[in-house]
Every structure is written in structure tokens, then in C-alpha cells.
Amino acid sequence: MSYNYINGTICYSWLNRVFKSLLDKDISSNSTYNPEYESDQEKSEDKIEKQPVLLLLKEINRNGLLTIDFNQPLVLPAFVDRLNGDDERRLAAETNPIDDLNSTIVDALDLQIQIYSDDEGATQFEYSLIQWTEERLQIKLEFTHPLSISRGFYKDDFIVEVKDPRFFMSKNYPGEVLENNYRMMHELSRQLPPDVSEEDLRSSAKTTQRTINSIMLIQIIV
């Protein structure tokens, strides 16, 4: 029979093997129930933080198309479902305006212009909802005097204030809504008349540049 001396105590190898075998069987028989593991699992679930809802006023192009991106999928308001052809949604409108089929974009957002010139005509505009999906929102701005926008030394600013954050509810995290008093601002580029698109303007500029280059080349050759 073999044995080892450890700090003056005799430890029999066979006894160690038997003890280890019994310990392994005990662990195996209780493998389906591990309170410590479940506790750790619950703790990890508790540590999952909800992602706050954020909006980004990404762009206002020269034809007045305003784009707001969402940082996560959001629940569509009922009136948007209706506009998209889905008129089946009927929830308690009195508890949350997002479920009111009679709501409009006006109930969700307040749109303003901050001008830095003396041209008061720049503050006049109308707007309409173009697109509202789970990922983004697009609004078409129709300026009464588009050529008056950002005519001063400084560009004018466009301001979007959220009137009711409950219109922007997380789809992945129930109960998570946009924070109160949410405000976004974006510089306004010089606007184009309604019958002129930015793409057409760029195309015309390229054509003009090619014409100028051709004329200069002819003058050099001649």
C-alpha cells in the first residue's frame, strides 16, 4: 500500500481516490439543481440595462426633406399604421396618445425656425409627414420663401421639439420612452425653389463644368 507524507501526516492514496469518487458522484447527482448557478444567472439578467430611446436629426436637404433617425426600433403610432394601410389597431387612446387614430404629427412634434437675418419671410413654412417607420421619420418642409433661408452671414437653424415623448416608445424594451423635453437642432442649407431638385442642380453644375473645360481646352489648342 502506497502512501505520501505531507507536513508529517500520512495521506493514503487509495483513500484519496475513494473520497474523490464519492465526491464526483454527489456532484453528478445534483447537477440538475445548482442554486449558486441560478443565482448568478438571475444576477446577470438583472444587470441587463434598457437602452434609452434617442433621436437624431440627421439631415435637412436643400429640398426641405427632414430626416430623423432612431437609435433602436420604435413602436409605430396608430395613426401611422392607418396611413400605411393597417387600420386594425384599436387600443385605449385615453391612456396613451400613441394609440389614438386621430393623432397627427402635430401632436408629436413642434417645428420651428431660428433665423439670423432680417428676412421674416424665412420663418413661414408648412410641412407634411412623408414616412414614419420603426427606424426613422421623414417630414417634407415647404418653405413659403425658400430663397430667403440662410441668406445672412450665419446659417439659419431648424429646431425640432418633442411635445409628447410617448410617441417614441421602444419596441424591444417595453415601457422605455424618449426622455422629456427632447430637443434637436440642425443648420439649414440654402433652399431651392419647389420646381428645382438638388440632383438636377448638381447635374447642371457638372454639365456646365464640362462645357467650361471644353472651351478652355479649345482655346489652348487654338
Wavefront OBJ file of the C-alpha trace (Angstrom):
o trace
v 0.000 0.000 0.000
v 1.451 3.333 -1.048
v 1.253 6.490 0.946
v 2.668 10.009 0.979
v 3.904 12.224 3.777
v 2.539 15.778 3.722
v 3.500 18.004 6.652
v 4.028 14.931 8.829
v 0.540 13.481 8.096
v 0.098 10.147 6.316
v -2.328 10.503 3.342
v -3.206 7.165 1.801
v -3.548 7.294 -1.985
v -6.370 4.763 -2.138
v -8.369 6.694 0.445
v -7.976 9.854 -1.602
v -9.205 8.068 -4.719
v -12.278 6.682 -2.950
v -13.129 10.042 -1.459
v -12.782 11.759 -4.849
v -15.001 9.126 -6.491
v -17.753 9.633 -3.901
v -17.488 13.415 -4.277
v -17.824 13.214 -8.072
v -20.947 11.035 -7.767
v -22.513 13.512 -5.356
v -21.858 16.442 -7.678
v -23.219 14.475 -10.648
v -26.447 13.550 -8.833
v -27.108 17.193 -8.011
v -26.098 18.619 -11.375
v -29.698 19.457 -12.281
v -30.033 21.775 -9.311
v -27.374 24.372 -8.686
v -28.635 27.266 -6.546
v -25.386 29.141 -6.927
v -25.558 28.933 -10.747
v -29.191 30.050 -10.813
v -28.377 32.933 -8.541
v -25.594 34.064 -10.869
v -27.946 33.726 -13.846
v -30.581 35.870 -12.171
v -27.971 38.444 -11.296
v -26.808 38.604 -14.923
v -30.408 39.139 -16.065
v -30.849 41.916 -13.522
v -27.749 43.617 -14.887
v -29.237 43.933 -18.402
v -29.829 47.652 -18.842
v -32.528 49.088 -21.040
v -31.242 51.062 -23.982
v -32.540 54.647 -23.797
v -34.525 55.927 -26.764
v -32.602 58.536 -28.750
v -33.490 60.548 -31.864
v -31.008 62.077 -34.290
v -31.921 64.933 -36.609
v -29.696 63.602 -39.357
v -30.349 65.864 -42.314
v -32.415 68.605 -43.917
v -31.595 68.624 -47.609
v -31.953 71.581 -49.974
v -35.432 70.465 -50.997
v -36.671 70.543 -47.417
v -36.668 66.806 -46.695
v -36.077 66.397 -42.961
v -34.827 63.016 -41.702
v -34.795 61.866 -38.070
v -33.139 58.526 -37.293
v -33.933 56.362 -34.248
v -31.226 54.503 -32.329
v -33.460 51.413 -31.997
v -36.750 50.067 -33.394
v -39.731 52.041 -32.078
v -43.422 51.239 -31.835
v -45.405 52.882 -34.635
v -48.215 55.213 -33.541
v -51.701 54.053 -34.511
v -52.286 56.911 -36.951
v -49.104 55.936 -38.797
v -50.367 52.359 -39.069
v -53.530 53.777 -40.567
v -51.569 55.813 -43.107
v -49.625 52.680 -44.007
v -52.873 50.827 -44.722
v -53.131 48.985 -41.399
v -56.385 50.076 -39.749
v -56.779 47.144 -37.342
v -55.223 48.763 -34.310
v -57.788 49.721 -31.654
v -56.292 50.311 -28.215
v -57.054 52.615 -25.297
v -56.439 56.044 -26.757
v -57.219 57.763 -23.476
v -54.245 56.100 -21.758
v -51.659 56.745 -24.426
v -51.838 59.110 -27.423
v -49.715 56.730 -29.483
v -52.836 54.550 -29.789
v -55.134 57.379 -30.884
v -56.057 57.042 -34.559
v -56.960 60.734 -34.623
v -53.469 61.870 -33.627
v -51.209 63.588 -36.162
v -47.581 64.572 -36.458
v -48.576 67.908 -34.890
v -49.341 66.111 -31.613
v -45.870 64.578 -31.545
v -43.518 67.348 -32.700
v -43.168 71.122 -32.656
v -41.173 72.523 -35.587
v -39.558 75.984 -35.570
v -37.010 78.079 -37.459
v -34.385 80.251 -35.782
v -33.324 82.877 -38.344
v -30.234 85.076 -38.185
v -31.219 87.598 -40.844
v -33.810 90.364 -41.158
v -35.922 88.397 -43.624
v -39.043 87.434 -41.677
v -40.353 85.534 -44.694
v -37.897 82.761 -43.866
v -39.977 81.710 -40.858
v -43.047 80.756 -42.915
v -43.433 77.109 -43.877
v -45.793 74.156 -43.987
v -44.942 70.508 -43.555
v -46.292 67.033 -44.141
v -45.394 63.531 -42.991
v -43.611 61.543 -45.698
v -42.502 58.431 -43.835
v -42.596 57.048 -40.292
v -41.098 53.605 -39.793
v -39.591 51.743 -36.854
v -36.165 53.144 -37.802
v -36.741 56.714 -38.984
v -39.082 59.630 -39.539
v -39.180 61.897 -42.616
v -41.023 65.198 -42.967
v -41.274 67.405 -46.060
v -40.840 71.100 -45.309
v -42.479 73.519 -47.751
v -40.973 76.977 -47.244
v -43.070 79.922 -48.437
v -39.902 81.771 -49.455
v -37.215 79.093 -49.865
v -34.652 81.507 -51.289
v -34.842 83.510 -48.048
v -33.457 80.628 -45.984
v -29.928 81.152 -44.586
v -29.335 84.333 -46.554
v -27.409 86.013 -43.741
v -23.807 85.606 -42.642
v -24.855 82.722 -40.387
v -26.990 79.804 -41.495
v -30.471 79.606 -40.009
v -31.271 76.778 -37.600
v -34.210 74.406 -37.682
v -35.464 73.238 -34.291
v -37.495 70.117 -33.546
v -39.017 69.766 -30.087
v -40.818 66.606 -28.957
v -44.180 67.587 -27.498
v -45.093 64.145 -26.182
v -42.292 61.571 -25.698
v -44.823 58.720 -25.541
v -44.991 58.842 -29.336
v -41.461 57.412 -29.289
v -41.654 54.108 -27.442
v -39.059 51.336 -27.631
v -40.169 48.152 -29.356
v -37.514 45.983 -27.709
v -37.767 47.402 -24.177
v -41.435 47.749 -23.126
v -42.084 50.884 -21.136
v -38.926 52.646 -22.322
v -39.811 56.002 -23.900
v -37.975 59.111 -25.013
v -36.950 61.470 -22.224
v -38.971 64.621 -21.561
v -38.128 67.994 -23.155
v -36.207 66.379 -26.016
v -34.878 68.986 -28.445
v -32.911 68.744 -31.689
v -31.337 71.411 -33.898
v -29.828 71.381 -37.390
v -28.352 74.033 -39.671
v -30.461 74.918 -42.692
v -28.714 74.935 -46.050
v -29.798 77.392 -48.711
v -33.087 76.045 -50.048
v -34.121 75.565 -53.661
v -37.391 76.594 -55.340
v -40.080 73.863 -55.371
v -39.582 73.127 -59.097
v -35.795 72.624 -58.772
v -34.302 69.492 -57.261
v -30.866 69.219 -55.722
v -29.986 66.357 -58.068
v -30.929 68.418 -61.134
v -28.835 71.288 -59.817
v -25.801 69.047 -59.362
v -26.286 67.570 -62.829
v -26.483 71.052 -64.351
v -23.353 72.106 -62.474
v -21.430 69.105 -63.820
v -22.622 69.842 -67.369
v -21.596 73.475 -67.016
v -18.191 72.485 -65.670
v -17.624 70.079 -68.598
v -18.609 72.848 -71.034
v -16.176 75.282 -69.422
v -13.391 72.688 -69.538
v -14.068 72.041 -73.231
v -13.953 75.762 -74.053
v -10.677 76.165 -72.172
v -9.205 73.153 -73.998
v -10.236 74.583 -77.363
v -8.620 77.932 -76.516
v -5.394 76.185 -75.545
v -5.317 74.177 -78.779
v -6.129 77.166 -80.965
l 1 2 3 4 5 6 7 8 9 10 11 12 13 14 15 16 17 18 19 20 21 22 23 24 25 26 27 28 29 30 31 32 33 34 35 36 37 38 39 40 41 42 43 44 45 46 47 48 49 50 51 52 53 54 55 56 57 58 59 60 61 62 63 64 65 66 67 68 69 70 71 72 73 74 75 76 77 78 79 80 81 82 83 84 85 86 87 88 89 90 91 92 93 94 95 96 97 98 99 100 101 102 103 104 105 106 107 108 109 110 111 112 113 114 115 116 117 118 119 120 121 122 123 124 125 126 127 128 129 130 131 132 133 134 135 136 137 138 139 140 141 142 143 144 145 146 147 148 149 150 151 152 153 154 155 156 157 158 159 160 161 162 163 164 165 166 167 168 169 170 171 172 173 174 175 176 177 178 179 180 181 182 183 184 185 186 187 188 189 190 191 192 193 194 195 196 197 198 199 200 201 202 203 204 205 206 207 208 209 210 211 212 213 214 215 216 217 218 219 220 221 222
